[in-house]
Amino acid sequence: MIRKPMPLVLLPAMGCDGQLWARQVVDLGDVAHPELGDLTVDDTLAAMAARVLAHAPPRFAVAGVSLGGYVALEMIRQAPERVDRIALFGTRATMRMRARTVVEQGLLATAPHADPMLTSIISGPVQAMAERVGADVFERQQRALLARPDIDPAIAAVRVPTLVAVGDRDRICLPEDARELAGRIAGARFHELRHCGHLAPMERPGEVTMLLRDWLREASPSANALS
């Protein structure tokens, strides 16, 4: 059976814009209708999630990186009946951040990756994203993360196909952090991207596209119920 392309909401990391997902928007066009969620206006995760939900299709898949991952989880908490599946990149199982984590996120534009060669390739585009987003938006997003909401209810609300992925060189969300998150979600698939830092869709675009393609093709409980 040929499936129709699925609405796919893409959520960026702090200080990033749609450029983070540029390759996936193009490469997944045959299996999804991608659109970018706006995380630039609000200063709480709850308000960000509510804004994205207000502009999203009635039912959709959602993928987020870091801040975007926390917003995606909050979207499931607020409207579980609307989220068909969720993909989380560089997202921790808790909002109790290590010292300097938020500060380090602010440094992504100059040091997104531990590999000097890859950093030299993507540092320019990452810096350009940070400049386009601007200091005011960064401050609002930082306040949202520093609020450290309890995301346990959001994690507990996940009952859909879930992908949890992390770069093996991510210094903000360590692989063990993401693995813990995957372990708390029934049936979640965990994937560790080799030679990759915090911004996987930009650092490993082909691999991320492959992961999302498989995830989008996975049968959902709602699809099974309608078949």
C-alpha positions in Angstrom: 0.0 0.0 0.0 1.3 3.5 -0.9 1.2 5.9 2.0 0.5 9.5 1.5 3.2 12.0 2.6 2.8 12.7 6.3 2.8 16.2 7.7 6.1 16.7 9.6 6.8 19.5 12.0 10.6 20.2 12.4 11.8 22.1 15.5 15.3 23.6 15.6 17.8 23.8 18.5 18.4 27.0 20.4 19.9 29.7 18.3 19.1 27.8 15.1 16.6 28.3 12.3 15.3 26.3 9.4 18.7 26.0 7.9 19.4 23.2 10.4 16.8 21.0 8.7 17.4 22.3 5.1 18.6 18.9 3.7 15.8 16.9 5.3 13.2 19.3 4.0 14.4 18.5 0.4 15.3 14.9 0.9 12.1 13.8 2.6 9.8 15.5 0.2 8.5 12.2 -1.2 7.4 10.8 2.2 6.6 14.0 4.2 5.2 17.5 4.0 7.8 19.3 6.2 7.1 22.6 8.0 9.2 24.5 10.5 7.8 25.3 14.0 8.4 28.8 15.4 10.3 28.7 18.7 11.4 32.4 18.5 8.5 34.2 20.2 7.9 32.6 23.6 10.1 32.2 26.7 8.6 28.9 28.1 8.4 25.4 26.7 4.7 25.3 27.3 4.0 28.5 25.3 6.3 27.4 22.5 4.5 24.0 22.3 1.1 25.7 22.3 2.1 28.1 19.5 3.4 25.3 17.3 0.3 23.2 17.9 -1.9 26.2 17.0 -0.3 26.3 13.5 0.2 22.5 13.0 -2.0 20.2 11.0 -4.6 18.1 12.9 -2.3 15.2 13.1 1.4 15.1 12.3 4.9 13.7 13.0 7.3 15.9 14.9 11.1 15.9 15.1 13.2 18.2 17.3 16.8 18.9 18.1 17.7 19.8 21.8 15.4 22.7 22.6 13.2 21.5 19.8 13.1 18.0 21.3 11.8 19.3 24.7 9.2 21.3 22.9 8.1 18.2 21.0 7.7 16.3 24.2 5.6 19.2 25.6 3.5 19.0 22.5 2.7 15.4 23.2 1.9 16.2 26.8 -0.5 19.0 25.7 -2.1 17.2 22.7 -1.2 13.5 22.6 -4.0 12.7 20.2 -2.5 14.9 17.5 1.1 13.5 17.4 1.5 10.5 15.2 5.2 9.9 16.0 8.2 11.8 17.6 11.9 12.0 16.8 14.3 13.5 19.4 17.9 14.5 18.6 20.3 15.6 21.3 17.6 15.5 23.9 18.1 14.6 27.5 15.8 12.6 29.8 15.8 15.4 32.4 15.9 19.2 32.3 18.4 19.1 35.3 21.2 20.5 33.3 24.9 20.1 34.0 26.8 23.3 34.9 27.5 25.4 31.8 25.2 23.4 29.6 23.1 26.4 28.6 26.2 28.6 28.2 27.7 25.9 26.0 24.6 26.0 23.8 25.3 29.7 23.3 28.8 28.8 22.0 27.5 26.4 19.3 28.1 28.9 16.6 31.8 28.8 17.2 32.3 25.3 18.5 29.5 22.9 17.4 31.6 19.8 17.1 34.7 18.2 18.5 36.1 17.3 15.1 38.2 20.3 13.8 37.6 19.4 10.1 33.8 19.1 10.5 33.7 22.3 12.6 35.5 24.2 9.8 32.8 23.0 7.3 29.7 23.9 9.3 30.9 26.7 11.6 30.0 29.4 9.0 26.4 28.2 8.5 25.9 27.8 12.2 27.2 31.3 12.9 24.9 32.7 10.2 21.9 31.0 11.8 22.8 32.4 15.2 23.1 35.9 13.7 19.8 35.6 11.9 18.0 34.4 15.1 19.5 37.2 17.1 20.3 37.9 20.8 16.7 38.6 21.9 15.4 35.3 20.7 18.4 33.5 22.2 17.7 35.1 25.6 14.0 34.0 25.4 15.1 30.4 24.5 17.7 30.4 27.2 15.0 31.4 29.8 12.8 28.6 28.6 15.6 26.1 29.2 16.7 27.6 32.5 13.1 27.2 33.8 13.9 23.5 34.0 10.3 22.2 33.9 9.6 18.7 35.0 9.3 16.7 31.7 8.5 13.4 33.4 4.8 13.7 32.5 5.7 14.5 28.9 7.9 11.5 28.6 5.2 9.3 30.2 2.7 10.5 27.7 4.7 9.1 24.7 2.8 6.2 23.2 3.8 6.6 19.5 6.7 5.4 17.4 9.8 7.1 18.8 13.3 7.7 17.5 16.0 8.9 19.9 19.3 9.8 18.3 22.5 11.5 19.6 26.0 12.3 18.3 28.8 10.3 19.8 30.7 13.5 20.3 27.8 15.6 21.6 29.1 17.6 24.5 25.7 19.0 25.5 23.5 15.9 25.5 25.9 13.0 26.1 25.1 9.6 24.5 24.2 8.2 27.9 21.7 11.0 28.5 19.9 10.2 25.2 20.1 6.5 25.9 18.4 7.1 29.3 15.6 8.9 27.5 15.1 6.1 25.0 15.0 3.6 27.9 12.1 5.5 29.5 9.9 5.3 26.3 8.4 2.0 25.5 9.5 0.7 22.1 11.8 3.7 21.4 14.5 3.1 18.9 18.0 4.5 19.9 20.7 5.5 17.4 24.1 6.9 18.0 25.6 8.9 15.1 29.3 8.4 14.7 31.7 11.4 14.5 28.8 13.8 15.2 28.2 16.6 17.6 25.0 18.4 18.8 23.5 19.5 15.4 23.0 16.1 13.7 20.7 17.2 10.9 23.4 19.6 9.6 26.5 17.5 10.6 25.2 14.1 9.4 22.4 15.1 7.0 22.4 11.9 4.9 22.3 9.6 8.0 19.6 11.7 9.7 17.5 11.6 6.5 17.8 7.8 6.4 16.8 7.6 10.1 13.8 9.8 9.6 12.7 8.0 6.5 12.6 4.7 8.3 10.8 6.3 11.2 8.2 7.9 9.0 7.5 4.5 7.4 7.1 2.7 10.7 3.5 1.8 11.4 1.7 3.8 14.0 -0.9 2.6 16.5 -3.5 4.9 14.9 -2.8 3.5 11.5 -3.2 0.0 12.8 -6.5 0.9 14.4 -7.8 2.3 11.1 -6.7 -0.6 9.0 
